[in-house]
Amino acid sequence: MKSESRIGLQMYLLLLKLEDALNPMAQTAVAELAANKILKRALAAAARDDERKHDSDGDDSEEPDEERIEEQPNPEELVQRLSAMLLQGDRLIGVLSIRKGKTLLLRLLPHVPADAPLVSALFGQLLCGLGALARRDAGADPLLPRFFPFFRRWLVASGLAQLLRLTTALVNEARLTAAPPRRALTVALGNKVNAYS
């Protein structure tokens, strides 16, 4: 349990770094912070040099460790790291089953290319597990409908072979599932077009 929450925290930290890397105001603030640190270092170095010149004791004191300026992470690298974390094992369906996970994905999806493996895996698992996810998402503010613009973007970018694989998986899942309320295809049709099989 602790490792999963730690991984969730790491994913959110990576998402915040990604959002900061793409935010011009955050970039300006980071540049100003870096400039201030460089100025402080230069002033501190000049003050130490002056002290050494005036010190005739010959006392060699250790210089304090200087703070390192963090390099700005590459947004593409952050997206790849987040994608790799989400695609490990069954983590993606676990993330989709909780509200914070759906929120994380909704904040991440605008930065992920539509043809990325993460998007294909996301919508494949989302559609196959739609029955359980729709029951858990029912409430005052459901998040699943917010995935639709990203789903539409993925459909446009997907090839026919990829769409056929998804359709085959959905139909096979509908055939294998014994209980009708759990069928993803039934839930999708029943919730969105009021047609029941």
C-alpha positions as a Markdown table, in Angstrom:
| # | Residue | x | y | z |
|---|---|---|---|---|
| 1 | Met | 0.0 | 0.0 | 0.0 |
| 2 | Lys | 2.8 | 2.4 | 0.9 |
| 3 | Ser | 4.7 | 1.7 | -2.3 |
| 4 | Glu | 1.5 | 2.4 | -4.4 |
| 5 | Ser | 0.9 | 5.7 | -2.6 |
| 6 | Arg | 4.6 | 6.6 | -3.1 |
| 7 | Ile | 4.3 | 5.8 | -6.8 |
| 8 | Gly | 1.1 | 7.9 | -7.0 |
| 9 | Leu | 2.9 | 10.8 | -5.4 |
| 10 | Gln | 5.8 | 10.4 | -7.8 |
| 11 | Met | 3.4 | 10.5 | -10.7 |
| 12 | Tyr | 1.8 | 13.7 | -9.4 |
| 13 | Leu | 5.2 | 15.3 | -8.9 |
| 14 | Leu | 6.2 | 14.4 | -12.4 |
| 15 | Leu | 2.9 | 15.9 | -13.7 |
| 16 | Leu | 3.6 | 19.1 | -11.8 |
| 17 | Lys | 7.1 | 19.3 | -13.3 |
| 18 | Leu | 5.6 | 18.7 | -16.7 |
| 19 | Glu | 3.0 | 21.5 | -16.2 |
| 20 | Asp | 5.7 | 23.8 | -15.0 |
| 21 | Ala | 8.0 | 23.0 | -17.9 |
| 22 | Leu | 5.2 | 24.0 | -20.3 |
| 23 | Asn | 4.0 | 27.1 | -18.4 |
| 24 | Pro | 5.7 | 30.3 | -19.6 |
| 25 | Met | 5.1 | 32.0 | -16.3 |
| 26 | Ala | 6.7 | 29.2 | -14.4 |
| 27 | Gln | 9.7 | 29.3 | -16.8 |
| 28 | Thr | 10.1 | 33.0 | -16.1 |
| 29 | Ala | 10.0 | 32.4 | -12.4 |
| 30 | Val | 12.6 | 29.6 | -12.6 |
| 31 | Ala | 14.9 | 31.8 | -14.8 |
| 32 | Glu | 14.6 | 34.7 | -12.2 |
| 33 | Leu | 15.4 | 32.3 | -9.4 |
| 34 | Ala | 18.4 | 30.9 | -11.2 |
| 35 | Ala | 19.6 | 34.4 | -11.9 |
| 36 | Asn | 19.2 | 35.3 | -8.2 |
| 37 | Lys | 21.1 | 32.2 | -7.1 |
| 38 | Ile | 24.0 | 33.0 | -9.6 |
| 39 | Leu | 24.1 | 36.6 | -8.3 |
| 40 | Lys | 24.2 | 35.5 | -4.7 |
| 41 | Arg | 27.0 | 33.0 | -5.5 |
| 42 | Ala | 29.0 | 35.7 | -7.2 |
| 43 | Leu | 28.6 | 38.1 | -4.3 |
| 44 | Ala | 29.5 | 35.4 | -1.8 |
| 45 | Ala | 32.6 | 34.4 | -3.8 |
| 46 | Ala | 33.6 | 38.0 | -4.0 |
| 47 | Ala | 33.1 | 38.4 | -0.3 |
| 48 | Arg | 35.2 | 35.3 | 0.4 |
| 49 | Asp | 38.0 | 36.6 | -1.9 |
| 50 | Asp | 38.0 | 39.9 | 0.0 |
| 51 | Glu | 38.2 | 38.1 | 3.3 |
| 52 | Arg | 41.1 | 36.0 | 2.1 |
| 53 | Lys | 43.0 | 39.1 | 0.9 |
| 54 | His | 42.5 | 40.8 | 4.3 |
| 55 | Asp | 43.1 | 37.7 | 6.3 |
| 56 | Ser | 46.8 | 37.4 | 7.1 |
| 57 | Asp | 46.2 | 34.4 | 9.5 |
| 58 | Gly | 46.5 | 31.9 | 6.7 |
| 59 | Asp | 43.4 | 30.2 | 8.0 |
| 60 | Asp | 42.0 | 27.9 | 5.3 |
| 61 | Ser | 38.4 | 27.5 | 6.1 |
| 62 | Glu | 36.2 | 25.1 | 4.1 |
| 63 | Glu | 34.0 | 26.7 | 1.6 |
| 64 | Pro | 30.3 | 25.9 | 2.1 |
| 65 | Asp | 28.5 | 23.6 | -0.4 |
| 66 | Glu | 26.9 | 25.7 | -3.0 |
| 67 | Glu | 23.3 | 25.0 | -4.0 |
| 68 | Arg | 23.0 | 23.4 | -7.4 |
| 69 | Ile | 20.6 | 25.0 | -9.8 |
| 70 | Glu | 18.1 | 22.4 | -11.0 |
| 71 | Glu | 18.0 | 21.9 | -14.7 |
| 72 | Gln | 14.6 | 22.2 | -16.3 |
| 73 | Pro | 13.3 | 18.8 | -17.3 |
| 74 | Asn | 12.5 | 18.1 | -20.8 |
| 75 | Pro | 8.7 | 17.8 | -21.3 |
| 76 | Glu | 9.0 | 14.9 | -23.6 |
| 77 | Glu | 11.1 | 13.0 | -21.1 |
| 78 | Leu | 8.6 | 13.7 | -18.3 |
| 79 | Val | 5.7 | 12.4 | -20.5 |
| 80 | Gln | 7.8 | 9.2 | -21.3 |
| 81 | Arg | 8.5 | 8.7 | -17.6 |
| 82 | Leu | 4.9 | 9.1 | -16.6 |
| 83 | Ser | 3.8 | 6.8 | -19.4 |
| 84 | Ala | 6.2 | 4.2 | -18.4 |
| 85 | Met | 5.0 | 4.4 | -14.8 |
| 86 | Leu | 1.3 | 4.1 | -15.9 |
| 87 | Leu | 1.9 | 1.2 | -18.3 |
| 88 | Gln | 3.5 | -1.1 | -15.7 |
| 89 | Gly | 1.3 | -4.0 | -14.9 |
| 90 | Asp | -2.3 | -3.2 | -14.0 |
| 91 | Arg | -1.5 | 0.3 | -12.8 |
| 92 | Leu | -3.5 | 2.0 | -15.5 |
| 93 | Ile | -6.8 | 0.4 | -14.6 |
| 94 | Gly | -6.0 | 1.0 | -10.9 |
| 95 | Val | -5.5 | 4.7 | -11.6 |
| 96 | Leu | -8.7 | 4.8 | -13.6 |
| 97 | Ser | -10.7 | 3.4 | -10.7 |
| 98 | Ile | -10.0 | 6.3 | -8.4 |
| 99 | Arg | -11.0 | 9.9 | -8.8 |
| 100 | Lys | -7.5 | 11.3 | -8.2 |
| 101 | Gly | -6.2 | 8.9 | -10.9 |
| 102 | Lys | -8.7 | 10.1 | -13.4 |
| 103 | Thr | -7.9 | 13.7 | -12.6 |
| 104 | Leu | -4.2 | 12.9 | -13.1 |
| 105 | Leu | -4.9 | 11.3 | -16.5 |
| 106 | Leu | -7.1 | 14.3 | -17.5 |
| 107 | Arg | -4.3 | 16.7 | -16.7 |
| 108 | Leu | -1.7 | 14.5 | -18.5 |
| 109 | Leu | -3.6 | 13.8 | -21.7 |
| 110 | Pro | -3.3 | 17.3 | -23.3 |
| 111 | His | 0.5 | 16.8 | -23.2 |
| 112 | Val | 0.5 | 13.3 | -24.7 |
| 113 | Pro | 0.5 | 12.8 | -28.5 |
| 114 | Ala | -2.7 | 11.1 | -29.6 |
| 115 | Asp | -0.8 | 8.2 | -31.2 |
| 116 | Ala | 1.3 | 7.4 | -28.1 |
| 117 | Pro | 1.1 | 3.9 | -26.6 |
| 118 | Leu | -0.3 | 5.3 | -23.4 |
| 119 | Val | -3.4 | 6.7 | -25.1 |
| 120 | Ser | -4.1 | 3.4 | -26.9 |
| 121 | Ala | -3.7 | 1.4 | -23.6 |
| 122 | Leu | -5.8 | 4.0 | -21.7 |
| 123 | Phe | -8.8 | 3.8 | -24.0 |
| 124 | Gly | -8.5 | 0.1 | -24.5 |
| 125 | Gln | -8.6 | -0.5 | -20.7 |
| 126 | Leu | -11.2 | 2.2 | -20.2 |
| 127 | Leu | -13.6 | 0.7 | -22.7 |
| 128 | Cys | -13.0 | -2.9 | -21.6 |
| 129 | Gly | -13.6 | -2.0 | -17.9 |
| 130 | Leu | -16.3 | 0.6 | -18.6 |
| 131 | Gly | -18.9 | -1.3 | -16.5 |
| 132 | Ala | -17.0 | -1.1 | -13.3 |
| 133 | Leu | -15.6 | 2.3 | -14.0 |
| 134 | Ala | -19.0 | 3.8 | -14.8 |
| 135 | Arg | -20.5 | 2.5 | -11.6 |
| 136 | Arg | -17.7 | 4.0 | -9.5 |
| 137 | Asp | -17.8 | 7.3 | -11.5 |
| 138 | Ala | -21.5 | 7.9 | -10.8 |
| 139 | Gly | -22.1 | 10.9 | -8.7 |
| 140 | Ala | -22.5 | 14.6 | -8.7 |
| 141 | Asp | -19.4 | 15.3 | -10.9 |
| 142 | Pro | -18.5 | 12.3 | -13.1 |
| 143 | Leu | -15.1 | 12.4 | -14.7 |
| 144 | Leu | -15.5 | 9.8 | -17.5 |
| 145 | Pro | -17.3 | 12.1 | -19.9 |
| 146 | Arg | -14.3 | 14.5 | -19.7 |
| 147 | Phe | -12.2 | 11.8 | -21.5 |
| 148 | Phe | -14.4 | 12.1 | -24.6 |
| 149 | Pro | -12.4 | 15.0 | -26.4 |
| 150 | Phe | -9.2 | 13.0 | -25.9 |
| 151 | Phe | -11.0 | 9.8 | -27.1 |
| 152 | Arg | -12.2 | 11.6 | -30.2 |
| 153 | Arg | -8.6 | 12.9 | -30.9 |
| 154 | Trp | -7.3 | 9.3 | -30.5 |
| 155 | Leu | -9.9 | 8.0 | -32.9 |
| 156 | Val | -8.9 | 10.5 | -35.5 |
| 157 | Ala | -5.2 | 9.6 | -35.1 |
| 158 | Ser | -5.7 | 5.8 | -34.9 |
| 159 | Gly | -5.3 | 3.5 | -37.8 |
| 160 | Leu | -7.9 | 1.0 | -38.9 |
| 161 | Ala | -6.0 | -1.9 | -37.5 |
| 162 | Gln | -5.8 | -0.4 | -34.1 |
| 163 | Leu | -9.6 | 0.3 | -34.1 |
| 164 | Leu | -10.3 | -3.2 | -35.2 |
| 165 | Arg | -8.2 | -4.6 | -32.3 |
| 166 | Leu | -10.1 | -2.5 | -29.9 |
| 167 | Thr | -13.5 | -3.5 | -31.3 |
| 168 | Thr | -12.5 | -7.2 | -31.2 |
| 169 | Ala | -11.4 | -6.8 | -27.6 |
| 170 | Leu | -14.7 | -5.2 | -26.7 |
| 171 | Val | -16.8 | -7.8 | -28.5 |
| 172 | Asn | -14.8 | -10.7 | -26.9 |
| 173 | Glu | -15.2 | -9.1 | -23.5 |
| 174 | Ala | -18.9 | -8.8 | -24.0 |
| 175 | Arg | -19.1 | -12.5 | -25.0 |
| 176 | Leu | -17.0 | -13.8 | -22.1 |
| 177 | Thr | -18.7 | -11.8 | -19.3 |
| 178 | Ala | -21.6 | -13.7 | -17.9 |
| 179 | Ala | -23.3 | -10.9 | -16.0 |
| 180 | Pro | -25.0 | -8.4 | -18.4 |
| 181 | Pro | -24.5 | -5.4 | -16.1 |
| 182 | Arg | -20.8 | -5.8 | -16.2 |
| 183 | Arg | -20.4 | -5.8 | -20.0 |
| 184 | Ala | -18.5 | -2.8 | -21.2 |
| 185 | Leu | -20.4 | -2.7 | -24.5 |
| 186 | Thr | -23.8 | -2.9 | -22.7 |
| 187 | Val | -22.8 | -0.1 | -20.3 |
| 188 | Ala | -21.5 | 2.1 | -23.1 |
| 189 | Leu | -24.7 | 1.7 | -25.1 |
| 190 | Gly | -27.0 | 1.8 | -22.2 |
| 191 | Asn | -25.5 | 4.9 | -20.7 |
| 192 | Lys | -25.0 | 7.0 | -23.8 |
| 193 | Val | -27.7 | 6.0 | -26.3 |
| 194 | Asn | -30.2 | 4.3 | -24.0 |
| 195 | Ala | -30.2 | 1.1 | -26.0 |
| 196 | Tyr | -30.0 | -2.2 | -24.1 |
| 197 | Ser | -29.2 | -5.6 | -25.5 |
